Amino acid sequence: MEIQIISKEIIKPSAPTPHHLKTYKLSAVDQLAAFAADVPVILFYSPTDEISSKNSDYIKKSFAKTLTLFYPFAGRIKDDSSIDCNDDGATYIEAHVAGNMSMILQQPDMDQLEQLQSCKPDENVDEPSGKVMLAAQVNYFDCGGIAISVRIRHRIGDASSLASFVKCWGAISCGIYENNAGTVVDCSSLFPPQDLSGMSFLYNLIPRSSFNISTKRFVFEGPKLAALRGKLCNGPYLNRPTRFEAVSALIWGVVGEDSESKKVNRPATIAVDLRKRMDPPLPQHCIGNMVHLAEANWENKVVDCNGLAGKIHESISMINSDYVRQVYADGTFFSLMRQRMAEMAEDPNSFRGVIGFSSWCKFRFYEVDFGWGKPIWVGTSLRLEPNWVMLLDTRDGEGMEVRIALPNEEMVKFEQNPDILAYASFTPAI
């Protein structure tokens, strides 16, 4: 796939940020997220008359207007606990892609998706104060289709933050100016910033993965997912699991089962969005990292997907406002994180047995319309850590698309597992 960069520039917000908003305070959760990879998304749009009749200037202008509302995304890192909202801008790229969009959608390939998000926010910049927080790339295919990619630094926001930005960008492109009050919320009082210098030192000591990892994409179509949920209904642990609970329980049981004892001997962690769980709730569209990891254990029992779904449900239900405030207030969480990083620095295999789950479902990426209709597919070039599972909605909102990263030998067994094959397809075209 040949990609030619047409233009690359820094776009500043369309209006200056008021002086009293010039400093955006990072929370302790934002500080921890700085250790994680950028958060990228790509939205693919079919050729339409609306696309051909509109030039690129209006998308660029609406991008600048959106940055005005999401002004920390146009700032630069000031120090470990704050962003200088100096309106220095975000990276904006336009590119031409030789060929039809179908060459990607037939079987999405990670390397091709990365080319559509070729600019990373911190690319070729050593000093933190010079790194942009957000980068966007608008890709024009020969067939007339468009793929719009946006990538943010995890320090400034999570996947929900990214979804809020993209949805607002689309709405402004359509001439819809929604009430975005609450987009920027100071959460530093909820999660006070910490001195993480020691943790940074430990993180740098952790060896990067040295074994071969496979990442696969597979899809639970709506009817199959409904059947899975039906199978797990009315059990002793949970009456009716959600889509997320059902799929996660199935995967946890398959990946976590010991081949000899046939018991689940690996815990699961679940990334939980805190916005609606705080009291009072935070605005659903607010930026920042509002995520906490819940942990579920099955205590070396035989695989029971209803029981696993029940444990996932139970662990998520525990994450409420009182629990989160206590964990961050008394330093328990940071002590645990330091301990785990120290153990990983000494033995990189110590936490490879943990299975992680993260969901982008219900973020409504499929509703983003720039004036030429809704996307036909939403993808990401995010490289998952080993033993990590990422879940996204399918276009119809009924099914679920899953990405999973496993050691090669485990992936071979996973792809051949009859319980997985009964409900999922590994070679779905878009």
Secondary structure, DSSP 8 states (H G I E B T S, - for coil): --EEEEEEEEE--SS---GGGSEEE--HHHHHHTTS--EEEEEEE---HHHHHS-THHHHHHHHHHHHHTGGGGSEEEETTEEE-----EEEEEEEESS-THHHHTS--HHHHHHTT---TTTT--SGGG--SEEEEEEEETTS-EEEEEEE-TTTB-HHHHHHHHHHHHHHHTT-----TTSS---TTTS-----HHHHHHHHHS----S-EEEEEEEE-HHHHHHHHHHTTT-SS-SS--HHHHHHHHHHHHHHB-TTT-BB---EEEEEE-GGGSSS---TT--B--EEEEEE--TT-B--HHHHHHHHHHHHHT--HHHHHHHHHTTHHHHHHHHHHHHHHH-GGGGTT-EEEEE-TTS-GGG--SSS---SEEE------TTEEEEEE-TTSSSEEEEEEEEHHHHHHHHH-HHHHTT-BSS---
